[in-house]
Amino acid sequence: MQVHLSIGENHRFELREALLVYKGNQSSFITHHEINLHEQAPPTLGPAQPLTLSFVESLVRSLGGNSDAEVLPENVLAKGERTLVWWSPARYEQMFYTNAEGKASDLNGKTFAQPPLVWRVSHGRLKIRALTENKRPHAKTKLAFAPFWNISNSGEVCLGSMRCPDSAAASAISAWERGFYESAFTHGNVTRLTRHKGGFEAMWGELAGKRKPFPCSQLISMPETLAQFVRGSGR
């Protein structure tokens, strides 16, 4: 017995494998089965096999089609199926503050020196860390807290008003960066964002509208390395 599906004139799909989903009260699991086809009888399921990562990855690739290869720019540090990590050197950017308590309101819309940063996009989520040196990091480079509002201890950005591209391709890097800087910085998620004696507002206040380099010595260093950040296994 043959079981197949035809779409138009050029696409023919045959039943070859099946996934069974078992659900309990608080958990679930999936089994993978080969399909046994019979001439005079309905198809039957083969023995259950554990669901492997390689099978899931191949299934995702087949559902999404073959993606075109990309020429990666020099600032890309790591690239996975749904993950992209890159770094940006020190530069100047305009920033917007709309804190409900009026904090940092005098900083709103001004241009500031930025520290060198490491950016990580994975499954539509953005994480950012800072670098204490303005050069391309390597796997063992220690990272620092990114001294911005809207960022958690883990480096994850609270997306809020941010316009996020629906892509982790290298071609989307500028859109992710633009979305971050054009969003409204509204609140602090980390108690201490900088080593500056005057705190967060004082540090950025000294940089507002001035063409002076970012004081990387005021960054709070971490034990987390670039390799850990890439894998998502850091703090």
Buried (B, 14 or more C-beta within 10 A) or exposed (E): EEEEEEEEEEEEEEEEEEEEEEEEEEEEEEBBBEBEBEEEEEBEEEEEEEBEEEBEEEBEEEEEEEEEEEEBEEBBBBBEEEBBBBBBEBBBBEBBBBBEEEBBEEBBEBBBBBBBBBBBBBEEBBBBBBBBEBEBBEEEBBBBBBBBBBBEEBBBBBBEBBEBBEBBBBEBBEBBBBBBBBBBBBBBBBEEBBBBEEEBBEBBBBBBEEEEEBBBEBBBEBEBBBBBBBBEEBE
